[in-house]
Amino acid sequence: MVRINMKQCIKLGFLCLLLFSGIYILVFVSTTFLSLHESGNASSSFVKTRYINESTHSTNVECVDSFTPKQMYPLLGLGTGGFSDEAAYDATMKALRLGYRLIDTSLSYKNERGIGRAIRDSNVPRDEIFILTKCCSTACSMSAQAIYSQLNDSLGRLGLDYVDGYLIHLPGEMGRSSQKLKSNLHNTEFVYKTCSQKWPDYARTNKERRIQSWLALEALKQEKRVKIIGVSNFKVKHLVDIIDVASSPPIINQIEWHPGFHDDELREFCSRHDIAIFAYSSLRRGKQAHNKSLRKIGAQYGVGDSEVSLRWAMQQGISVIPRTSNEKHLRLNIVASQFNLSSNDMKTICKLQESEKNCRYCSGFAEVD
Ligand SMILES: NC(=O)c1ccc[n+]([C@@H]2O[C@H](COP(=O)([O-])OP(=O)(O)OC[C@H]3O[C@@H](n4cnc5c(N)ncnc54)[C@H](OP(=O)(O)O)[C@@H]3O)[C@@H](O)[C@H]2O)c1
């Protein structure tokens, strides 16, 4: 039997204490690191302070730590296209809880009621949330009269008296159904006849409709029912029509933008005219996961390909609005705000654009006259 005296006993006790506290510190540090790394930082203040200034969006990402709703908007938001009222409620509640402060919707998504309810139930102060909705996404909806009616509908469904961002969803009539983007583009007589019966101020050409719609948005801004006005799916030629007549040019152009599809000429034009790009389908509608190159780049930073895609856009000063109600994905998308891609990796990703097979609407909008 081994005998130990009091001195040895104290030494042994001290050593055990050291050993246990070492193990405790090790476990604590690694679990904290892992949970931050895997789930994203759920602190609301983090996401809340990732804003980008209108005047600096065109160069590199420049985040500032203050929130002035008139001039700033978040770089990361929640997309809700395709969600029902219930799903949009659930996703918006989770997102707001995690610190998201930009929610993207449209009258055409038919989920504004759910989003409005989530805003109220979340108890997040209204002026901290940037609500972006859109008009003019259906046939016949590009006229001043139609836009007033659409904004009233949106505000009613959201239960709000203003929205932060209001966008014209499309540059012009795309045919009787958006499913038939290409086939019905030139069916202008049919569209005109049908729509002018509903809205007497309905204009004959897409260009006239764009201008009329833009002037209506300017009037709504004057009335303080919308704060920032912009467009979506506009190509350079469509933007030129607006800029020619606008007293306040578009602040936002929301377009498809992901490593597989990016219109660099449009981006350059937007930069020159201080128009911020908001990217949609930035995860290629969930098809990003199969991209080996993005996965390989992500591995260097300890992130997945989705985070790389989002980061790549954000690092160009482009806001992203990935759609998910999955809490793990909501957290992972926050991780995209928390690392920087090297300029070499940024360039490599830019070169991943292959062909039109990777885009959703492809040249459909370019064909709108
Ligand atoms: N202005 C326009 O014309 C226009 C057009 C299209 C879309 N939008 C807007 O842009 C938003 C986003 O675009 P989108 O809905 O086309 O598609 P998206 O955001 O590119 O992709 C959505 C898909 O990505 C998955 N996802 C999200 N986060 C992920 C993550 N961290 N890891 C892996 N998968 C992830 C989601 O799956 P889970 O559900 O499993 O998370 C979902 O299937 C829309 O919701 C809408 O608000 C605007």
The ligand as a MOL file (V3000), in Angstrom:
LIG
                    3D

  0  0  0     0  0            999 V3000
M  V30 BEGIN CTAB
M  V30 COUNTS 48 52 0 0 0
M  V30 BEGIN ATOM
M  V30 1 N -37.4080 40.7850 -57.5120 0
M  V30 2 C -37.6070 39.5980 -58.0440 0
M  V30 3 O -38.0240 39.4590 -59.2000 0
M  V30 4 C -37.2830 38.3710 -57.2360 0
M  V30 5 C -37.2100 37.1260 -57.8670 0
M  V30 6 C -36.8800 36.0160 -57.0980 0
M  V30 7 C -36.6520 36.1610 -55.7360 0
M  V30 8 N -36.7530 37.3840 -55.1210 0 CHG=1
M  V30 9 C -36.5140 37.5630 -53.6620 0
M  V30 10 O -35.2560 36.9880 -53.3430 0
M  V30 11 C -35.4190 36.0070 -52.3270 0
M  V30 12 C -34.3690 34.9320 -52.4220 0
M  V30 13 O -34.3270 34.3080 -53.6830 0
M  V30 14 P -34.9150 32.8500 -53.9600 0
M  V30 15 O -36.0530 32.5910 -53.0500 0
M  V30 16 O -35.1110 32.7490 -55.4170 0 CHG=-1
M  V30 17 O -33.7700 31.8180 -53.6350 0
M  V30 18 P -32.4350 31.7070 -52.7590 0
M  V30 19 O -32.4330 32.5890 -51.5800 0
M  V30 20 O -31.3070 31.7700 -53.7200 0
M  V30 21 O -32.5280 30.1770 -52.3140 0
M  V30 22 C -33.4760 29.7170 -51.3950 0
M  V30 23 C -33.0900 28.2870 -51.0870 0
M  V30 24 O -31.8130 28.2770 -50.4420 0
M  V30 25 C -31.8290 27.4080 -49.3370 0
M  V30 26 N -30.9530 27.9700 -48.2970 0
M  V30 27 C -31.0620 29.1390 -47.6170 0
M  V30 28 N -30.0210 29.3100 -46.7920 0
M  V30 29 C -29.2240 28.2200 -46.9380 0
M  V30 30 C -28.0120 27.7980 -46.3540 0
M  V30 31 N -27.3750 28.5450 -45.4630 0
M  V30 32 N -27.4860 26.6060 -46.7390 0
M  V30 33 C -28.1050 25.8320 -47.6610 0
M  V30 34 N -29.2670 26.1780 -48.2580 0
M  V30 35 C -29.8230 27.3630 -47.8890 0
M  V30 36 C -33.2590 27.3550 -48.8810 0
M  V30 37 O -33.5060 26.0730 -48.3630 0
M  V30 38 P -34.2180 25.8810 -46.9110 0
M  V30 39 O -35.6040 26.3890 -47.0830 0
M  V30 40 O -34.1010 24.4160 -46.6940 0
M  V30 41 O -33.4220 26.6720 -45.9290 0
M  V30 42 C -34.0430 27.5720 -50.1740 0
M  V30 43 O -34.3310 26.3400 -50.7850 0
M  V30 44 C -36.8580 35.5340 -52.5410 0
M  V30 45 O -37.3450 34.8490 -51.4440 0
M  V30 46 C -37.5500 36.8560 -52.7970 0
M  V30 47 O -37.7490 37.5450 -51.5780 0
M  V30 48 C -37.0510 38.4850 -55.8730 0
M  V30 END ATOM
M  V30 BEGIN BOND
M  V30 1 1 1 2
M  V30 2 2 2 3
M  V30 3 1 2 4
M  V30 4 1 4 5
M  V30 5 2 4 48
M  V30 6 2 5 6
M  V30 7 1 6 7
M  V30 8 2 7 8
M  V30 9 1 8 9
M  V30 10 1 8 48
M  V30 11 1 9 10
M  V30 12 1 9 46
M  V30 13 1 10 11
M  V30 14 1 11 12
M  V30 15 1 11 44
M  V30 16 1 12 13
M  V30 17 1 13 14
M  V30 18 2 14 15
M  V30 19 1 14 16
M  V30 20 1 14 17
M  V30 21 1 17 18
M  V30 22 2 18 19
M  V30 23 1 18 20
M  V30 24 1 18 21
M  V30 25 1 21 22
M  V30 26 1 22 23
M  V30 27 1 23 24
M  V30 28 1 23 42
M  V30 29 1 24 25
M  V30 30 1 25 26
M  V30 31 1 25 36
M  V30 32 1 26 27
M  V30 33 1 26 35
M  V30 34 2 27 28
M  V30 35 1 28 29
M  V30 36 1 29 30
M  V30 37 2 29 35
M  V30 38 1 30 31
M  V30 39 2 30 32
M  V30 40 1 32 33
M  V30 41 2 33 34
M  V30 42 1 34 35
M  V30 43 1 36 37
M  V30 44 1 36 42
M  V30 45 1 37 38
M  V30 46 2 38 39
M  V30 47 1 38 40
M  V30 48 1 38 41
M  V30 49 1 42 43
M  V30 50 1 44 45
M  V30 51 1 44 46
M  V30 52 1 46 47
M  V30 END BOND
M  V30 END CTAB
M  END
